[in-house]
Amino acid sequence: MATFKVLDVRKIPSPDNARVGKMDNLVTYQLDPFRTYMVRIPKELIEEADITEAVKKDLEAIERFTGKEFAL
């Protein structure tokens, strides 16, 4: 099981047209000293489960292409 550390949580204006005037949470998290990422959670109030789910989805998207080689 992988672990991560939350480094920071910031409220930012939502860039989503459907959420104009609302705030999102920008979560900065770290897997290890060399891998630090951010994920945006479009919710005014967040819980641990929201952060865990967002990080899990983010990592799945990242790992989909990590290590792949492409020909030009």
C-alpha positions as CSV (number, residue, x, y, z in Angstrom):
1,M,0.0,0.0,0.0
2,A,1.4,3.4,-1.0
3,T,1.4,6.3,1.4
4,F,1.4,10.0,0.8
5,K,1.9,13.2,2.9
6,V,-0.3,16.2,2.5
7,L,2.0,19.2,2.3
8,D,-0.5,22.0,1.9
9,V,-4.2,22.7,1.3
10,R,-5.2,26.0,-0.3
11,K,-8.5,27.4,-1.3
12,I,-8.5,28.8,-4.8
13,P,-11.2,30.3,-7.1
14,S,-12.7,27.5,-9.2
15,P,-11.7,27.7,-12.9
16,D,-14.8,25.6,-13.8
17,N,-17.5,27.6,-15.6
18,A,-20.2,25.7,-13.7
19,R,-18.6,26.7,-10.3
20,V,-18.1,30.4,-11.0
21,G,-17.8,32.3,-7.7
22,K,-17.1,29.1,-5.7
23,M,-13.8,28.0,-4.2
24,D,-11.9,24.7,-4.8
25,N,-9.2,23.1,-2.7
26,L,-5.7,22.7,-4.2
27,V,-4.0,19.9,-2.3
28,T,-0.2,19.5,-2.6
29,Y,0.9,16.0,-1.7
30,Q,4.2,14.1,-1.6
31,L,4.9,10.5,-2.3
32,D,8.7,10.8,-1.5
33,P,11.3,13.6,-1.6
34,F,11.4,13.4,-5.4
35,R,7.7,13.2,-6.3
36,T,5.4,16.1,-5.3
37,Y,2.1,16.6,-7.0
38,M,-1.0,18.7,-6.8
39,V,-4.7,17.9,-7.2
40,R,-7.7,20.2,-7.3
41,I,-10.8,19.1,-5.4
42,P,-13.9,21.0,-6.4
43,K,-15.6,21.2,-3.1
44,E,-16.0,23.9,-0.5
45,L,-15.6,21.4,2.4
46,I,-13.3,18.4,2.1
47,E,-12.8,15.3,4.2
48,E,-9.9,12.9,4.4
49,A,-11.8,10.5,2.1
50,D,-12.1,13.2,-0.5
51,I,-8.3,13.8,-0.5
52,T,-7.5,10.1,-0.6
53,E,-9.9,9.5,-3.5
54,A,-8.6,12.5,-5.5
55,V,-4.9,11.4,-4.9
56,K,-5.7,7.8,-5.9
57,K,-7.3,9.0,-9.2
58,D,-4.4,11.4,-9.9
59,L,-1.8,8.6,-9.4
60,E,-3.7,6.2,-11.6
61,A,-3.7,8.9,-14.4
62,I,0.1,9.5,-13.9
63,E,1.0,5.9,-13.7
64,R,-0.8,5.1,-16.9
65,F,2.0,6.7,-18.9
66,T,5.0,6.5,-16.5
67,G,7.8,4.6,-18.1
68,K,6.2,4.3,-21.5
69,E,8.2,5.0,-24.6
70,F,6.7,6.6,-27.7
71,A,8.0,6.6,-31.3
72,L,7.9,9.7,-33.4
